Amino acid sequence: MKKINLIFAGFLGIGAVFCGCAKLTPQKTQAVAFSIISPNLRLNDTGFIRSFKNQTELQVYSSGVSVLSLVAKNESVCMNNACDDELTFNEKFFKNAHYKGFLGEILGAKAIYGAKNLAKTDCGFEQNLGEISYSVCDDSGKIIKFSDKKAGVKISIRELL
């Protein structure tokens, strides 16, 4: 009986080494300075944006302690481990449901609203959508600026080199 238990424990140990420690590997990791001003949150610190195949993560740190964790994946967004479907999160965070993929497009420095009103600039592009202004500049380090005057939300992301 002891021999069977020992063999079983060995299989569990090997399984833990090969399966239990497996983690997703990001396709891209960027160090960023992140700033947000909104009715729900005010934050200005540094962190990382990690891009995976099916999700984008934003981790913001203050004095080495995680103060914000945003994970946008598969139609849901989790903020500090509290998850909502994406449209509900947008309604809470941006005061507008917008559309699915909205936050991921901002974090990924992609055009929003199907590139509506997109104007090329010397270093990237900008979009003016009434109360919303959005710009991405990739001159020497990416700079992303989002502002919604009606909702009182401003986001600024600057890539750290």
C-alpha positions in Angstrom: 0.0 0.0 0.0 2.9 2.4 0.8 4.4 1.7 -2.6 1.1 2.6 -4.4 0.8 5.8 -2.3 4.4 6.8 -3.1 3.9 6.2 -6.9 0.6 8.2 -6.8 2.4 11.1 -5.0 5.1 11.0 -7.6 2.6 11.3 -10.4 0.9 14.2 -8.6 4.3 15.9 -8.2 5.2 15.5 -11.9 1.7 16.7 -12.9 2.1 19.8 -10.8 5.4 20.6 -12.4 4.1 20.3 -15.9 0.5 21.6 -15.5 0.0 23.5 -12.3 2.7 26.1 -12.9 1.7 26.8 -16.5 0.8 30.4 -17.1 -0.2 32.4 -20.1 2.8 34.1 -21.7 2.1 37.7 -22.9 2.7 38.4 -26.5 3.7 42.0 -25.6 4.5 43.8 -22.3 4.9 47.5 -22.0 6.0 49.6 -19.0 3.7 52.6 -18.8 2.9 55.7 -16.8 -0.8 55.6 -16.3 -3.1 58.4 -15.2 -6.9 58.4 -14.8 -9.3 61.0 -13.6 -12.9 59.9 -13.4 -15.9 60.2 -11.0 -15.0 56.8 -9.6 -11.2 56.8 -9.6 -8.2 59.1 -9.5 -4.8 57.5 -10.1 -1.4 58.5 -11.4 1.3 55.9 -11.2 3.3 53.4 -13.2 2.6 49.9 -14.3 2.4 47.4 -17.1 0.1 46.6 -20.0 0.3 43.0 -21.0 -1.2 41.9 -24.3 -2.3 38.2 -24.7 -4.0 36.5 -27.6 -7.5 36.9 -26.0 -7.1 39.5 -23.3 -5.3 42.7 -22.2 -4.2 43.4 -18.7 -3.3 46.7 -17.0 -1.5 46.5 -13.7 -0.7 49.8 -11.9 1.7 49.9 -8.9 2.4 52.5 -6.2 5.5 51.9 -4.1 5.7 48.3 -5.4 2.1 47.5 -4.4 -0.6 46.8 -7.0 -3.3 49.5 -6.7 -5.2 48.7 -9.9 -5.7 45.5 -11.9 -7.8 45.7 -15.1 -8.3 42.6 -17.2 -10.3 42.9 -20.4 -11.1 39.5 -21.9 -13.9 37.7 -23.8 -16.7 40.1 -23.3 -15.9 40.8 -19.6 -13.8 43.3 -17.7 -12.4 42.6 -14.2 -11.2 45.5 -12.0 -9.4 44.4 -8.9 -11.0 40.9 -9.3 -14.5 42.2 -9.5 -15.9 41.2 -12.9 -18.7 42.6 -15.0 -19.7 42.0 -18.6 -18.1 44.5 -20.8 -21.1 46.8 -21.4 -21.9 46.9 -17.7 -18.3 47.8 -16.9 -18.3 50.6 -19.5 -21.5 52.0 -18.1 -20.1 52.1 -14.6 -16.6 53.3 -15.5 -17.2 55.5 -18.6 -20.8 56.4 -17.8 -21.7 55.1 -21.2 -22.0 51.5 -22.5 -20.1 52.3 -25.7 -19.5 48.8 -27.3 -17.7 45.6 -26.7 -13.9 45.9 -27.1 -13.9 49.7 -26.3 -11.5 49.5 -23.4 -9.2 47.0 -25.2 -8.9 49.3 -28.1 -7.8 52.2 -25.9 -5.3 50.0 -24.0 -4.1 48.7 -27.4 -3.7 52.2 -28.9 -6.2 51.3 -31.7 -8.8 53.6 -33.3 -12.2 53.6 -31.5 -15.7 53.6 -33.0 -14.5 52.0 -36.2 -12.0 54.8 -36.9 -14.9 57.3 -37.2 -13.6 60.9 -37.7 -10.0 59.6 -37.7 -7.4 62.2 -38.7 -3.8 61.3 -39.3 -1.2 63.4 -37.4 2.6 63.7 -37.7 3.0 61.0 -35.1 -0.2 58.9 -35.2 -3.9 59.8 -35.2 -6.6 61.6 -33.4 -10.4 61.3 -33.2 -12.9 63.9 -32.2 -16.3 62.4 -31.5 -18.3 65.3 -30.0 -17.6 65.1 -26.2 -14.9 62.4 -26.7 -11.4 63.2 -27.9 -8.9 60.4 -28.4 -5.3 60.5 -29.7 -2.4 58.2 -30.1 1.1 59.5 -30.8 4.0 57.1 -31.5 6.8 59.5 -32.0 9.4 58.4 -29.4 7.4 56.2 -27.1 3.6 55.8 -27.4 1.3 58.3 -25.8 -2.4 57.6 -25.6 -4.9 60.3 -24.5 -8.6 59.7 -24.0 -11.1 62.4 -22.7 -14.8 62.3 -22.4 -15.9 65.7 -21.2 -19.6 64.7 -20.6 -18.6 61.8 -18.3 -15.7 63.5 -16.7 -13.2 60.7 -17.7 -9.6 61.4 -18.7 -7.1 58.6 -19.3 -3.4 59.2 -20.2 -1.0 56.3 -20.9 2.6 57.0 -21.8 5.0 54.2 -22.7 8.2 54.2 -20.6 11.3 53.4 -22.6 
